[in-house]
Amino acid sequence: MAVRLSDDFLEQIRDRNDIESVISNYVELKRRGRNLTGLCPFHNEKTPSFTVYPETSSYYCFGCHVGGDVITFIRNIENLDYIDAVKFLADRSGIKMPDENFDDTVHEKRKSTYEMNRAAAKFFHETLLSEKGKKQLQYFLNRGLTKNDITRFGLGAAPDDWHELTNYLVSHGFKKDDLVRADLIKLSEKNGKKNYYDNFRNRAIFPVIDLRGNVVAFGGRVLDDSKPKYINTGDTPVYKKGKELFALNLAKNGNNGKLILCEGYMDVIALHKYGFTNAIAGLGTALTPEQVTLISRYAEEVYLCYDSDEAGQKAVKAALSLFSKTGVKVKVIMLSGGKDPDEILKKQGGQDKFKTLIEESLNAVEYYLHITKAKYNLDTADGKKNYLNDASRILARVGAIERDVYASKLSEELGVDKNSILTTVSYNTNRENRAVKREAFKTAQKEEREVQKAFDPERAKYLRAAKAEDIILISLLNNTAFYNKLKADLTSDLFITPLNKKILQLLTGRIDEGLSVEISLLAPHLTSDEMNVVAKLFADTSMVSNTIEECVDCINVLKTEKEKQEKKSPSSMDDQAFLDFFASLKKSEDDKK
């Protein structure tokens, strides 16, 4: 990263944007000694593993292993690049950005993509209101929308033409290759010839607007039976699939801590039309953990409003599983009288009918009991027995009070002794707890291995060396004076893992220049993934050495590991050693045969 911002400016950003006050706008923090903890905003959890360290102006999550300084936090939580995050904090605290030059490439790409999307949204909306959008306009009007609804959501139409959007945007000064990057147009190459054409053609258009009011993507729906029914913007510099939600920019304010999560654009628009302005929807993909985390920032209670067909109910179960890892209360709206909210609102009593459905919505336990009950004939003994067996497994996953309440209901409903039900539930609870613990342990191990393999593969190979490197780095971060005493023996060539070596070079380079190694000053030189590692080093204060002797011991460990590594390398062997090494490999291959 070639950003050039002075240390003085970055320190000013840090000092004027206290990390506790900034993060408190997104996370409810509770003080625990010198530090603060809360539920991580970057992954779903019920037990706080997110920690803020005011003394080092850093944060780290021990659950998903993300961390950094206040700029990194804003960068990740607001989905911004580094410079945009700096500008965000500068604006927040009334600091003027410096006039000095810095590499603004990523920021400029995002800025131009926003501009292209805004121009495209204007084109689509104007087309909808013209003769070329007559078919799409009639579609919206037939769905019961007014001109006000159309304007509020910025709806549009893509003409039945391969190049009209391209020509319009090029005439407004945008370059074709940039438009390809924004996924507004496509590029095909044949026989060395480039052919640019519109991505969205002959479709009703739904713009996706982020929380800051920027148009970030589009969804396009066909009005006939052609496939695919929807096409959506792919990943761009300003949009990542599975991280945004349709209409959250409208629903996030004045929702009383409640959101209605739907499947499609028209469901949301119909609900807003009838006064349910807290409705939102996913964007052409299954609900993701990132979307659930985003929802949990704006709601304490979520109503799942998915279609009543098999696919919709499958989506309900997946959503319940994701939300179960958060503190958000979830209820399921059972869409009786219609296949989707739009149909119910129009044909089954409008606003009053839907209010009743919300009031009668089921929590997760009630929902699972409801769909399980529907599978059995309760007029038979076998039906009752099988239903109670399944129901007891459902109740095994809830708390003691809920267990007792639902056991009473089942007892009354089916005429079965409550204690018998609770005994079965207790048996299943023990089995469930053991299974959950085993699965959680396996999942955590697998995730950690995958992260290490993808991001820092050498660490797993040389774990003893990596731990010694960590102790040295942590010691330097907390006691820069140690470096002068260790300098003669401590070189980057001694480090085995590439990432730790890069961090050491950054630290020692700054120390040699008499510069600070505070986390906010390291961030411009590291990627987000690398910042996660540095944040963990700041968080691992238990490993901090207060003695030069321990650092020297770690250096000796690294020397030993380096010698072992070099002895294993064929290029460092003498002739006889190489022949022995080759013979051992051949023997190993023969043994396998």
N, C-alpha and C positions, 0 to 999 in steps of 0.2 A: 504494500500500500504506500503510495507516494504522496501522501498528504503532508503538507508543510505548514504546520501551525506552531507558533512559538510556545515554549513551556509556560511563559508568563501568561499568555492568553488562555491556555488550557487550565492553568491554576485558577485564573479568574472565573472561568466557567464552573469549575468545581466548587470554589468558595461561595459563589452566588447561587449555586444550585445544590444545597445540602442534600446528600443522598437520602437521608431519612424523610425529609419533606417531599422530595420528588416521588419516591417509591410509595409513600403513604397515599398518594393520589390514586394508586392502582391496587395496593395490597393493604389489608388491615394488619398492622404490625403490633406486636405486643413485646414489651421490654422483658428481656431475660438477662439479668446482670448488665454487662456493658453493651450487649448486643440486642438486636431485635429479631423476632421471628414472625413468620406468617405462612399462609398457604401459597405455594408457588403459583405465579400467574402464567408460567410457561408449560406446566403439565398438570394433570388432574390428580389431586390428592386430598385426603381427609385429615391427615396428621401433618402439621407444619414441618417442612424440612428446608424452607427458604430462610436464609439468615442474612441480615444486614449488619455490617461491621462499621459503625461510625468512625472509629479510630483510624481505619485505613481507607475510608470512603469507598468501600467495596461491598459486594454481595456474592453469595454463593448458595446454590441449591444442592443439598446432599442427596436429593431424590433423582433429579434429571441431569445433574452435573453441569449446569450453566452458571455463569458468573461473570463479573467484571466490575467496571466503575459506573458512574451515573450516566455517562454517554452510552456505554454498551447497553445499559438497561433500556434507555429510551430508544436506542437503535432496534432492539429486539421487540419491545412491547408495542412500538408504533410501526414496526416493519419499515424502517428507514435505512438508508445507507449512512456511512459514518458522518459525512459532511452535513447531511440533512439533520442528523441527530444533534450535531453541534449547533446548527442554526436554530433548531427547535429550542434548545436550552438557552441560547443567546437571546432569542426573542422573549422567552419566558422571564428572563431576569433583566431585560433592558440593556443587554450588552451589544455593542456594534461589532459586527464581524470585521476582522482586519482587512486592510487593503492589499496586503501582500498576496502574491500569487500562490496558489496551491492547486494540486491536481483535482479537478472537479469533474472528471470524466463520468463517473457513476451518477453523480448528482445531475449532470446535464442530460444524461440518457433518460433518467426518470422524469426530469422536468419536460423534456421534449415529448415523452410518451404521454404524459398528462395532457399536453397541448394537442397532440394528435387525437387522443380520445375525445377531448372536449369538442374539437372541430368535427369529428365523426358523429358524435351525439347530436350536434346541431344539424348536420346534414340529414341524418336519419329522421329527426323530428320534423324538419321542414319537408322532407319527402312524404312523410305520413300525411301531412296537411295539403299535399299537392295531388294532382291527377294521378301521378305514378304510384301514390300510396293509397289509392282509393280502396283497393281490396283489403289491405291491412286495417285501415280505418274502420271499414265496415265490420271486420272481425271484432275489433275492440268494442264498437258500439253494440254489436249483437251480444256481446258478453255483459252488457249492462253498464259499461263505463261511460262517464261523461267527459266532456272536453277538459273539465277541471281535473278529473282523475288522470287523464292522459298527460296533462301538463305536469301534475305533481310528481309523477314517476318518470317523466321525460321519455315516454314511449315513442317509438319510431318505426320506420319501415325501410327495408333495404330493397331498392328497385330490382326488377328482373333484368339485370344487366351485368356483364362480366367486368366492366371497367369504370362505371360511373363514379363510384366512391374514390377509386384510385385517381381518376382525372381531377375530381373535385379537390382532393387533398394536395395533389401535386401543384394545382393552380394556386393553392394557398401557401406554397413555399416549402412543403414537406418533401423529403427525398424518399424514393421508393424503397430503398434498402432499410431505412428507418421505419417505414410503415410495415415492412415485413417483420421487423423486430417487435413491433407492437401487435402483431397478429391481426392487423386490419386487412392486409392483403397477403396473398400467397405468391410464391415464386416457383416456377418449374423451369427446368433447363433441359433442352433437347437439341442434340446436334450443335452444341456450343451456343445456342441461342436462348436468351433469357425471356421468359414470358411472365409478366406480372398480372394478377387478376384479383378481383374482390373476394375476400373470405366470406362475407355475408351477402347473399343474393336471394331476392324474392322471399323475404322472411319478415315476420313481425319482430321488432327489436325491443329488448329490455336492457337498458343500461344498468350496470352495477356501479354503485357509488359508495366510496369508503367513508369512514367516520369523519374525515376532514373535508368531505364534500367533493372529492376528486372522482371523475369518471375513470374507473380502473379496468373495466371489462364490459363485454356485451354477451347477451344470450339471444340467439335467433331461432324463432319457431316457424316451421313451414305451415301453410294453411291447407295443404292437401295431404295425401297419403304417402308422399315421397319420404325417403329415408336419407339421413337421420332426421328424426322429428325435431331435435334441437341440435344446434352447434353452439359451442361456447368458446370464448377467448381462451387460448392456452397460456402457459406461463410467459410472463413478460417482465421487464424491469420493475413494473409497479404492481404486478398481480401474480399471486401463486394460488393455484387451485387448492381448495380445501382450507383456505385461511380467511376467506371473506364470507359475509352473509348478506343476502339480498334484503334491503330496506332496514338494516340495523341503524343506518344513519337517521332514519325517521323514527324508529321504534325505541331508541335508547333513552329518549327524554320523556319524562312524565308517564312512565309505565308502571309506577307503584311497585317496582321490583319484580314485575311479572312479564314474561314474554310468551308468545304463542309461536311454536316452531312448526312450520308447514313444509310441504314437499316442493311446491312449485310457485312460480311468479304470480300466476293468476289467482291462486288461493290467497296469497298475501294481499294483492291489490283489492280483491273482493272483500276481505276482512277489514281492510282500512276504510273502504267505501262505506261499510256498515258500522263504522265507529270503533272497530277493534284495531286501533292504531299501534298496538304493541306486537303485531304479527311480523314474522321474519321467515326466511327460507334459506335452505342450502343452495348450492349452485351447480347442479348437474352431476354431483358426485355424492357418494355415501357420506353421512356425517362423520367428521374427523375429530380427533382429540383437540386439534388447534381451534376448531370452531366451538367446541364445548367449553374450552378454556375462555374464549372470547365472550361467549354467552354468560359465563359465570361472573364476568366483570360487571355485567349490567343487570343481572337478574338473580333474585333469591329463589324464585319459583318459575318453572317452565312447564307449559302445557304442550304435549306432543299432539299434533293435529295432522296425522298421516292418513292416506287413503285407506279404506276398509278392505281393499283387496289383499291378496297373499303377499305381494311385494311390499305393500304399505305396512303390514303387520310385522314382516321381517325387519323392516327399517325401525319400527317401534322397539323391538327387542334389542337391536344393536344400539339404539340411542339410550335406552335404559341402562345398558351395560356401561356405556361411556359416562353417563351422568352419575352412576353409582360410585364413581371414584372421586366425586366432588361433594361439596356441601350443599349443592343446589337441590331443592325439593322438586320432584318431577311428578306430573300427573298425565294420564292418557285420556284424551277426548275420544269417546266412542261415537263414531259418526253414523248414528242411526238415522235412516230416512234419506240417505244420499251417499254417493261414493266419495265425494270430496266437499270441502267447506263451501266452495262456490255454488254447487248444486243445492246444498242444504239452505243456504242463505236465500236463494232465489225461489225455491219451491216449497220449503218447509217452515215458513214463518219468520224468515229474516233474523233480525237482531235478537228478538225474544227467544226464538228457538235455540240460537247458538249460545245465548247466556245460560239457558237451561242445561245444555250439553256441557258447558264449562263447570257449572255447579255440580253436575253428576259425574264429573271425570273421576277416574280411578287412579289411586296411587299404584306404585309398582307391585306391591303384594296383591292388591285387589285385582289388578290387571292379569297377573299370572294365574291367580286362582280362577278368574273368569274364563280365560281361554282354555285352561286345563279342564275345568268343569264341563265345557262344551264338548269335550271328546268322549264323554261317558254317558251311559244311560243310568241315571241314578235311581231308576225304579227297580234295578236288579241288585242283588247282593254283590256280585262281582264288580258291577259298575261303581258302587259305593266304596268297596274295598280298594279298587285301583285308583279311584279319585283321591281317597284319603292318603294312600301311599305317596302319590305325587304331591299332594298338598303338604304333607309333612316335610318333604324335601324342600319345598318353597319356604316354609316357615323356619326351617333350620338355618336360613341365611339372615334372619332378622333378630332384633333384640328380644330380651325376655318379656318385656311388657307387651310388645306387638304380638309375640307368640301366644301369650295368654289371651289377649283380646280375640285373635282370630281363631284360636282353639275353641273359645266359648261360642263364637258364631257358627263354626263347623259342627260343634256338638248339637246346638239347637236346630240347625238346618237339617242334619242328617240323622239325628236321634242316636248318636254314638257318645259313649261316656267321654267326658272331657279329659280325664286322667289318662285314658288309653291313648288318646290323640297326643297328649303331651309326652307320654313315654316314647311313642314312635318318633316324635319330633326330636326329643333329646338324643335318641340313638343316631338319628340322621345328622344332628348338629355336630356331634363328635366326629363323625366321618367327614362331614363337610369341612370342619376346621382343619383337620389333618390334610385333606386334599388341597385346600386353599393355601396352606403354609407351604406344602411341597411345590405347588405350582408357582407361587410367588417367588420362592427361592430359585427355582429353575429359570423363571423368566428374567429375574434380576441378573443371574449369572450369564445367561445368554445375551442379554442386552449389553452388559459390560464388555463381554468378549467381542461382540460385533462392533461396538464403538471403538474399542482399542484396535481391532484388526483394521478397520476402515481408516481411522485417523492417525493412530500412533502404533503401527504394527511392531516396531522394534522393541517397544516396552515389554510386551508379553514374552519376547524371546530372552530379554536380559533384565528380568525383574529385580534381581539383587542390585545390579548397577543402577537401574532407574531409581530405586529407593535411595541409594546413596546420593545420586544426582539431585533428587528432590530436597534432601536435607541441606545440601550445599546451597541450592538456590533459595530455599526458605531462609537460611541463615544470612545470605547476602541481602535479601529483601528487607530483613529486619535489622541487620548490622553491617552497613556498607563498609565500615572501617575494617572488617575482617579481610576484605579483599587485598589490601596492601600487605597483610601478613601471609596471605596464601598465594599471592601472585606468582611467585617463583615456580610453584608446582601446579597451579591451577590454570590449565590451558583448555581451550575448547576441544582440542584433539583428544583430550582425555575422556570426554563425554561420549557415550556409545549411542544413546537414543537421539535421533535427529532433532526432535522438537525441543528437548531440554538443552541441546547444544545451541540451538537458535536463541533460546531465552537467555542462556549464559552469555552469549556474544552480545546480546542487546544490553544486558545488565552491566557487564564489565566495560563495554564501550562507553556507556553513560557515566559510570563511576570514574573511568579514566579522564573524562572530560569535565569532571566535577559537577555533573548533573544529577538531579534527583531520580530515584527509581520508584516513585509513587505510581500506583496503578493507573491513574488517569493520564500520566505522561508516557506510559508504555503502550496504551491502547492504539495510538495512530500507527504503530509499527507492526501490529498483530491482527490476524483475522479473528472473527468471532469465536471460532473453535479454539484457537490458540489462547484467546482471552479467558475462555473457560478454564483452561489448565492453569494460567497464572492466578486467576481468582481462587482456585483450589489451593494453590501454594500459600496465598495470603490467609486463607481460612484455616490451614493446617498448622495453627500456632503451637499445637502440642509437640510438633516435630522440631521446633526452633531450638537451635543449639546456642547455649550461652558460653560455650568454650571453643577456643581454636582447636583444642585437642580432638573434639568430636569431628570437626570438619576435616582435620588431617587424617583421621581414621577413615573417613569416607573417601578421601582422595586415594588412600592406600588400597581401599576396596576396588576403586575404579582402575588403578594401575594393575592390580591382580587380574581383574576381569578382562582388561585390555590385552594382557599377556596371553590369557587363555584363548581369547578370540584370535589373536595373531598366530598362535600355535596351530589352531584349527585351519588356518588358511593355507591351501596348497602352494600358493605363490611364495610363502615365507619358509617353506621346507627345504632342507638339503636333499640331495638325490636319493639317499637311502630312505629318509623319512617319507618322501613322496611315493617311492615304490611300495613301502609298507602301507601307506594310506590308500594307494590304488588297489593293493591286494585285499585290504579289509573291505573295500567297496565291492570288489568282485565276489568275495566270499559271501557278503551280505545278499547280493543278487542271487547267487547260487542257492543259498539257504531258502530264499523265497520260492525258488522253482521246486 
